[in-house]
């Protein structure tokens, strides 16, 4: 099939690579325009654009797609069979979705209709979901409301964080896109492609809103479980302020009764202690902070202007002070 691929971030690259290496033909790639993505202010290509150029695929990166006459005419002239859309970054209007002969299809990183929207992987982790997945959806004007062609369910592992889970789902997305195109190509018309309406899947409708700057700040007045979910779901950007510097928290461990006894820690049931304080420094392991519930061991961090630190290096680098509170 003749494909036009729409995508922008690194997450989309595996699927583009899979299409380029398949029997299908990638006619062009549509991606977001070059942006200033670093403090230096230098314009940077999207990961998808960079990969497409390396593989000699024509790239279009319009600032505007809606009512962009010349862009729409170009899409029509390419005479594509299907659009494949993975994390492009803008909602495609009906006028564009209806251009290809066999429709426009999106690989979405959740078990729809749960976690429609911009950040499904992060919200699955932030909410403590046990499972997630990837679904191939026929696109329509609504936000991730289209019928499902195929999907794959994935168990979220205790070791998963946002970075690891994104990569897993990206690989699955690449596989399912190829499987989907095989199904689509066997149908003479888009009207004969069998899909499943989301309304019959008996799942809750939830929205994965775009994350904002305030979401990334940790509050040790929350429970240990809430903090662990944030560290994993927002990896590697969850942070606190420590001695007026940003301290990214990359890995923590919730301490159960066994560890509380092992480290001889004060807890609310034995001895009153306020959350948000360093209550123990553990040689070769890190330091322990009180929370609303169980204390947590800080195992991996990145201090502003420094590299990643673990275990005893954390203690050497931060010189943590017992009783200090985080901002």
C-alpha positions in Angstrom: 0.0 0.0 0.0 1.0 3.6 -0.6 1.3 5.3 2.8 1.7 8.8 4.1 3.1 8.8 7.6 2.2 11.4 10.2 4.4 11.6 13.4 6.7 13.8 15.4 8.4 12.4 18.6 10.9 9.6 19.1 8.0 7.3 20.0 6.8 7.4 16.3 10.2 6.4 14.8 9.9 2.7 15.4 6.7 2.6 13.4 8.2 4.6 10.6 11.2 2.3 10.5 8.9 -0.7 10.3 7.0 0.8 7.4 10.1 1.7 5.5 11.4 -1.9 5.9 8.0 -3.4 4.9 6.5 -4.2 1.6 4.5 -1.0 1.8 5.7 2.3 0.2 6.1 5.4 2.3 5.3 8.3 -0.1 6.0 11.1 2.4 6.2 12.0 6.0 4.3 14.8 7.7 5.7 16.2 10.9 5.8 19.3 13.1 7.9 22.2 12.0 11.4 22.6 13.5 11.2 24.0 17.0 13.5 25.5 19.6 13.9 22.5 21.9 16.8 23.5 24.0 18.1 26.5 26.0 20.4 27.6 23.2 17.4 28.5 21.1 18.6 26.5 18.0 16.0 25.2 15.7 15.9 21.4 15.9 14.2 18.9 13.6 11.7 16.4 15.1 13.0 12.8 15.5 10.7 11.7 12.8 11.9 14.3 10.3 15.5 13.5 11.1 14.9 9.8 10.5 12.9 10.3 7.3 15.6 12.5 5.8 18.2 9.9 6.6 16.1 7.4 4.7 15.4 9.7 1.7 11.7 10.0 2.4 10.2 13.4 1.4 9.1 15.5 4.4 6.4 18.1 4.8 6.3 20.1 8.0 3.6 22.8 7.6 3.0 25.2 10.4 -0.7 25.1 9.6 -2.7 22.1 8.2 -6.4 23.2 8.5 -7.6 25.2 5.5 -4.1 25.1 4.1 -5.0 24.8 0.4 -1.6 24.1 -1.1 -0.8 21.5 1.5 -4.1 19.7 1.0 -3.7 19.8 -2.7 -0.2 18.2 -2.2 -1.7 15.4 -0.1 -4.4 14.7 -2.7 -1.8 14.6 -5.5 0.2 12.0 -3.8 -2.7 9.5 -4.3 -2.1 7.5 -1.2 -4.0 4.4 0.0 -3.8 5.2 3.7 -2.6 7.7 6.3 -0.9 6.3 9.3 -0.8 8.8 12.2 1.3 8.2 15.4 1.7 11.1 17.9 1.7 13.8 15.2 0.7 16.5 17.6 -2.3 18.1 15.9 -5.9 17.1 15.3 -6.6 16.3 11.7 -9.7 17.8 10.2 -12.3 15.7 8.4 -11.2 17.2 5.0 -7.8 15.7 5.5 -8.9 12.4 7.1 -11.0 11.5 4.1 -8.3 12.0 1.5 -6.8 8.4 1.3 -8.7 5.6 -0.4 -8.5 3.3 2.6 -8.9 5.8 5.4 -6.7 7.4 8.1 -5.5 5.1 10.9 -4.0 6.0 14.3 -1.9 3.8 16.7 -2.9 5.0 20.2 -1.0 3.9 23.3 -3.9 2.8 25.5 -6.8 0.5 25.7 -9.4 2.8 24.4 -11.7 4.5 25.4 -9.5 4.7 28.5 -6.9 7.5 28.3 -7.9 9.3 25.2 -5.7 12.3 24.6 -2.1 13.5 24.7 -0.4 11.6 27.5 -1.9 8.0 27.8 1.3 6.3 28.9 2.0 8.8 31.7 -1.6 8.7 33.0 -1.7 4.9 33.0 1.3 4.9 35.3 0.1 7.9 37.4 -3.1 6.1 38.0 -1.5 2.8 38.9 -3.1 0.8 36.1 -2.3 -2.9 35.9 -2.6 -3.0 32.1 -2.3 -0.8 29.1 -1.8 -1.5 25.4 -1.9 -0.3 21.8 -5.0 0.0 19.6 -5.2 0.7 15.9 -8.1 3.1 15.4 -9.9 4.3 12.4 -9.7 8.1 12.7 -12.6 10.5 12.9 -13.0 14.1 14.0 -13.5 13.3 17.7 -10.6 13.0 20.1 -9.5 9.3 19.9 -13.2 8.2 19.4 -12.8 6.0 16.3 -13.6 2.3 15.9 -10.8 -0.2 16.8 -9.4 -2.5 14.1 -7.0 -4.5 16.3 -5.3 -4.0 19.7 -2.8 -5.7 22.0 -3.0 -5.7 25.8 0.2 -5.3 27.9 0.7 -5.9 31.6 2.5 -3.0 33.3 5.5 -4.3 35.3 6.6 -3.0 38.6 9.9 -2.0 37.0 8.3 0.1 34.3 8.6 3.8 34.1 7.4 6.2 31.4 10.6 5.8 29.3 10.6 2.0 29.4 6.8 1.7 28.8 7.0 4.2 25.9 9.6 2.0 24.2 7.6 -1.2 24.8 4.5 0.3 23.3 6.4 1.9 20.5 7.6 -1.5 19.4 4.1 -3.0 19.7 2.8 -0.1 17.7 5.2 -0.8 14.9 4.1 -4.4 14.7 0.4 -3.7 14.8 0.6 -1.0 12.1 2.0 -3.6 9.6 -0.6 -6.2 10.7 -3.3 -3.6 10.2 -2.2 -2.6 6.7 -2.3 -6.3 5.8 -5.9 -6.4 6.9 -6.8 -3.1 5.3 -5.2 -4.1 2.0 -7.4 -7.2 1.7 -10.5 -5.0 1.5 -11.6 -3.5 -1.7 -13.2 -0.5 0.1 -13.0 1.2 3.4 -16.6 0.4 4.0 -15.9 -3.4 4.1 -13.2 -3.1 6.8 -14.5 -4.7 10.0 -13.9 -2.6 13.2 -15.2 -2.5 16.7 -17.0 0.6 18.2 -15.4 1.7 21.4 -18.9 1.9 23.0 -19.1 -2.0 23.1 -15.8 -2.6 24.8 -17.2 -2.0 28.3 -14.3 0.2 29.5 -14.4 3.5 31.3 -13.9 6.7 29.3 -11.0 8.6 30.7 -8.9 11.5 29.3 -5.1 11.8 29.4 -4.7 15.5 29.5 -1.5 17.2 28.5 0.9 17.5 31.4 1.9 20.9 32.7 4.9 22.2 34.6 3.2 21.9 38.0 2.5 18.2 37.5 6.2 17.4 37.7 6.9 18.7 41.2 6.8 16.1 43.9 5.2 16.8 47.3 6.4 14.5 50.1 3.2 15.4 52.0 1.6 12.9 49.7 1.5 9.1 50.2 4.4 6.8 49.3 2.2 5.2 46.6 1.4 8.6 45.0 5.0 9.5 45.0 6.1 6.2 43.5 3.6 6.6 40.7 4.7 10.1 39.9 8.4 9.2 39.8 7.6 6.4 37.4 4.9 8.1 35.4 6.9 11.4 34.9 10.3 9.8 34.5 12.9 11.3 34.2 11.4 14.7 35.1 9.7 14.4 38.5 11.6 16.8 40.9 11.8 18.6 44.2 13.7 21.7 45.2 16.7 20.9 47.4 18.7 23.8 48.8 17.4 26.1 46.0 18.4 23.6 43.3 16.2 21.3 41.2 16.7 17.7 42.2 15.2 15.2 39.8 14.0 12.0 41.6 14.6 9.0 39.3 14.0 6.0 41.5 12.5 5.5 45.0 11.6 2.5 47.2 8.6 2.5 49.5 9.7 1.0 52.8 7.4 -1.5 54.4 7.4 -2.6 58.1 10.4 -4.9 57.5 12.5 -2.1 56.2 11.2 0.3 58.9 12.4 -2.1 61.5 15.7 -2.7 59.7 16.6 0.9 59.5 15.1 1.7 63.0 12.9 4.4 61.5 10.3 6.5 63.4 6.8 6.3 61.9 3.5 7.8 62.9 2.2 4.6 64.5 5.3 4.4 66.8 6.5 8.0 67.1 4.9 11.1 65.6 6.9 12.4 62.6 5.9 15.0 60.0 6.1 14.3 56.3 8.7 15.9 54.0 11.8 15.5 56.2 15.0 13.6 55.7 14.9 11.1 58.6 17.7 8.7 57.8 21.0 8.6 55.8 21.8 5.1 54.8 25.4 4.4 53.8 25.8 2.9 50.3 22.0 3.2 49.6 20.8 6.8 49.8 18.6 8.7 52.2 15.1 8.2 53.6 12.3 10.8 53.5 9.1 10.8 55.5 5.8 11.0 53.6 2.1 11.0 54.5 2.3 7.2 54.8 5.3 4.9 54.6 8.8 6.5 54.3 10.7 6.2 51.0 14.3 5.5 50.2 15.7 7.9 47.5 17.8 5.6 45.3 18.6 7.6 42.2 18.7 11.3 41.6 20.0 14.0 39.2 20.9 17.3 40.8 20.7 20.4 38.6 24.0 20.8 36.8 25.2 17.3 37.8 25.1 13.8 36.4 22.9 10.9 37.7 23.8 9.7 41.2 23.0 6.5 42.9 23.7 4.8 46.3 26.6 6.3 48.2 27.3 8.9 45.4 24.0 10.5 46.3 25.2 11.1 49.9 28.6 12.4 48.7 27.0 14.7 46.2 24.1 16.1 48.1 25.4 15.9 51.7 21.9 15.4 53.0 21.0 16.9 56.3 18.8 15.2 58.8 15.5 17.0 59.4 15.8 19.2 56.3 12.5 19.9 54.4 12.1 20.0 50.6 10.6 23.0 48.9 
